[in-house]
Amino acid sequence: MPGELCVGLACSPRRDGNTTLLLESAAEILRSGSVETEIYRLADIDFSPCMACEGCSATGRCVIDDGAMHLYDRILKAEIVIMAAPVFSMGICAHAKMFIDRAQQFWASKYLLNRQVVEDGHLRRSRRGIFISCAGTRIDGVFEGTVRVARYFFKMLDIRLAGAYCYPGVDGRGDILSHKAALDEIRDASIKLSPDVKK
Ligand SMILES: Cc1cc2nc3c(=O)[nH]c(=O)nc-3n(C[C@H](O)[C@H](O)[C@H](O)COP(=O)(O)O)c2cc1C
């Protein structure tokens, strides 16, 4: 039986930023269990925001043929999806939001056209993922907006969200590397994502 595919979305524009480092640590664990893992940095992908043209309402497919479409095609083939996105201005960072808005095509497909997001029954049952975030402050509710949007993203794609892992008070680039509890938690979450990963 072929191994599983994981797609990781590095949504922060900061190279080697905290959320990307956590995503990479998750990828390392998954690869050790022979899960093919692809990481995409949204800032390197050429894509447009949703234009609200309503083209997808009729077809279930976005009319804009760009990097976001290629990435959604990979996501539809994946059993595991990990989104890593920081809090910017009390919400999810702009690259993540722009990409999530392009998932409106799956909302249209499900709720307007009564179609399955993925036809393959095996994929439909097993799709799962986690969300990872960091914020510089420890303000009450700092992750509220971000997690809400992320939950909606997974729901639009019919992917079971196994957990949202959010770390406040992490600001400088790479500061997360000295946050042992976060690294351990992401390690455990990654192990749980794939039955092939050895503990
Ligand atoms: C444009 C911008 C806006 C930010 N807004 C917030 C904010 O509203 N609240 C907060 O706690 N941290 C905020 N931060 C801090 C980031 O959440 C923090 O640095 C985080 O570790 C970044 O993760 P990254 O390294 O993966 O990009 C902001 C950072 C930037 C660059």
The ligand as an SDF file (V2000), in Angstrom:
LIG
                    3D

 31 33  0  0  0  0  0  0  0  0999 V2000
    2.5360   42.4690   11.0640 C   0  0  0  0  0  0  0  0  0  0  0  0
    2.5870   41.7820   12.3910 C   0  0  0  0  0  0  0  0  0  0  0  0
    1.4910   41.8550   13.2020 C   0  0  0  0  0  0  0  0  0  0  0  0
    1.5030   41.2040   14.4390 C   0  0  0  0  0  0  0  0  0  0  0  0
    0.3950   41.2940   15.2320 N   0  0  0  0  0  0  0  0  0  0  0  0
    0.3790   40.6550   16.4220 C   0  0  0  0  0  0  0  0  0  0  0  0
   -0.7810   40.7240   17.2490 C   0  0  0  0  0  0  0  0  0  0  0  0
   -1.7860   41.3460   16.9240 O   0  0  0  0  0  0  0  0  0  0  0  0
   -0.7590   40.0890   18.4340 N   0  0  0  0  0  0  0  0  0  0  0  0
    0.3320   39.3570   18.8520 C   0  0  0  0  0  0  0  0  0  0  0  0
    0.2970   38.7810   19.9280 O   0  0  0  0  0  0  0  0  0  0  0  0
    1.4490   39.2600   18.0740 N   0  0  0  0  0  0  0  0  0  0  0  0
    1.4880   39.8790   16.8660 C   0  0  0  0  0  0  0  0  0  0  0  0
    2.6020   39.7910   16.0610 N   0  0  0  0  0  0  0  0  0  0  0  0
    3.7560   38.9720   16.5150 C   0  0  0  0  0  0  0  0  0  0  0  0
    3.7710   37.5730   15.8720 C   0  0  0  0  0  0  0  0  0  0  0  0
    2.5760   36.8820   16.1070 O   0  0  0  0  0  0  0  0  0  0  0  0
    4.9340   36.7560   16.4570 C   0  0  0  0  0  0  0  0  0  0  0  0
    6.1500   37.4180   16.1740 O   0  0  0  0  0  0  0  0  0  0  0  0
    4.9980   35.3440   15.9390 C   0  0  0  0  0  0  0  0  0  0  0  0
    6.0010   34.6350   16.6380 O   0  0  0  0  0  0  0  0  0  0  0  0
    5.2900   35.3220   14.4570 C   0  0  0  0  0  0  0  0  0  0  0  0
    5.3490   33.9930   13.9920 O   0  0  0  0  0  0  0  0  0  0  0  0
    6.2750   33.6360   12.7160 P   0  0  0  0  0  0  0  0  0  0  0  0
    7.7050   33.7570   13.1850 O   0  0  0  0  0  0  0  0  0  0  0  0
    5.8910   32.2490   12.3720 O   0  0  0  0  0  0  0  0  0  0  0  0
    5.9500   34.6230   11.6580 O   0  0  0  0  0  0  0  0  0  0  0  0
    2.6380   40.4430   14.8390 C   0  0  0  0  0  0  0  0  0  0  0  0
    3.7500   40.3870   13.9940 C   0  0  0  0  0  0  0  0  0  0  0  0
    3.7270   41.0440   12.7770 C   0  0  0  0  0  0  0  0  0  0  0  0
    4.9220   40.9450   11.8590 C   0  0  0  0  0  0  0  0  0  0  0  0
  1  2  1  0
  2  3  1  0
  2 30  2  0
  3  4  2  0
  4  5  1  0
  4 28  1  0
  5  6  2  0
  6  7  1  0
  6 13  1  0
  7  8  2  0
  7  9  1  0
  9 10  1  0
 10 11  2  0
 10 12  1  0
 12 13  2  0
 13 14  1  0
 14 15  1  0
 14 28  1  0
 15 16  1  0
 16 17  1  0
 16 18  1  0
 18 19  1  0
 18 20  1  0
 20 21  1  0
 20 22  1  0
 22 23  1  0
 23 24  1  0
 24 25  2  0
 24 26  1  0
 24 27  1  0
 28 29  2  0
 29 30  1  0
 30 31  1  0
M  END
$$$$
